Amino acid sequence: MAPTKRVYLSVPHMGENELRYVQDAFTSNWLSTVGPNLDAFEAAFTARVGLPCVALGSGTAGMHLGLRLLGVGPGDEVVCPTLTFIASVNPAVYLGARPVFVDSERATWNIDPQRLEDLLRRRAAQGRVPKALVVVHLYGQSADMDALKSICDRYGVAMLEDAAEAVGTTYRGRPAGTIAPVGVYSFNGNKIITTTGGGMLVAHDPAWIERARFWSQQARDPGVAYEHTQTGYNYRLSNVLAGIGRGQLEVLDQRVARRREIAFFYREAFADLDGLTLMPQSPDGLHTNWLSVFQVDAARLGIDRDAIIRALDAENIESRPVWKPMHLQPLFEGVECEGGEVAADLFRNGICFPSSTNLGDDDLRRGVATVRRAAGRER
């Protein structure tokens, strides 16, 4: 019989101040999409990453507004990595654009700069360069931003950084999400820090942030009357949830340190198992290891990825595959993909282990023991 306590993949971890900030919102009756917590949360985030920002109801909302700021519209092409969560792609579709997918590089699992350049070279020869590139920092590891930026600058392609999984990640000393003109973060309930649901949009141009803030509040024009000359959205984060974000941001460094500690605990515990390898750790920055992700070589390990998932589930421990590539999704059947073999292999053999920062050592050891037992390598 499976243990009664379920070990989940990634759950919220509250600190000491979140409840106090939320109680302040209730006491002061600032319960809508304006208030002191929102102002303080945005100010603290700007101090952290060095760019102006606007707090939103989700990372997806940030992606939508960010692509709109870049001028993406109907008929445009938007290049996206194929190995990502669908929220990296859907906002382009919302705007009437067409996604084009690009394979991963094995060094970081992120979008392959060489594959991107091959695609853009062909498009330029055809006289139809894509409008924008969405760069995803997968599982808390930064993509090769210098190479990607150089390529996009050469072909005149706008860039947006999807740092939804990379709050706290750095690239050559700079926060991930701050190198392209626009960056987006997620505070969903499974992220390193959370507002239960929420996101943040940053941009180098303060005027863009004010434009996004305007759009996020139904694009109501100034004045007493409710007058509108632009399309807007109900995308603003609430003052209550911003209180949670304030407290979470205060412990971000601790949460990142614990995620990395968990990933390296697994790596050491599996060091003698041939065929189970931690996601590469790029020397170009700090990989937060939002999730502890491993590749399974079934021929060497003697058991495949899906068998490990089943064994863990039998012990009431959640795990899951690496993201299913977009070019393999039924929704995007027939959409062009530059390459795709690397992403398909990472999906086919990749597994995410429980990574919550409040995960106890006993539960970590239970997961390790289950994997080792399934592989016939108990100790």
Secondary structure, DSSP 8 states (H G I E B T S, - for coil): ---SS-B-SS-----SSHHHHHHHHHHHT--SS-SHHHHHHHHHHHHHHSS-EEEES-HHHHHHHHHHHTT--TT-EEEEESSS-GGGTHHHHHTT-EEEEE-B-TTTSSB-HHHHHHHHHHHHHHT---SEEEEE-GGG----HHHHHHHHHHHT-EEEEE-TT-TT-EETTEETTSSSSEEEEE--TTSSS--SS-EEEEESSHHHHHHHHHHHBTT--SSSS---SS---B-B--HHHHHHHHHHHHTHHHHHHHHHHHHHHHHHHTTTSTTEEE----TTS----SSEEEEE-HHHHSS-HHHHHHHHHHTTB--EES---GGGSGGGTT--EE--HHHHHHHHHEEEE---TT--HHHHHHHHHHHHHHTT---
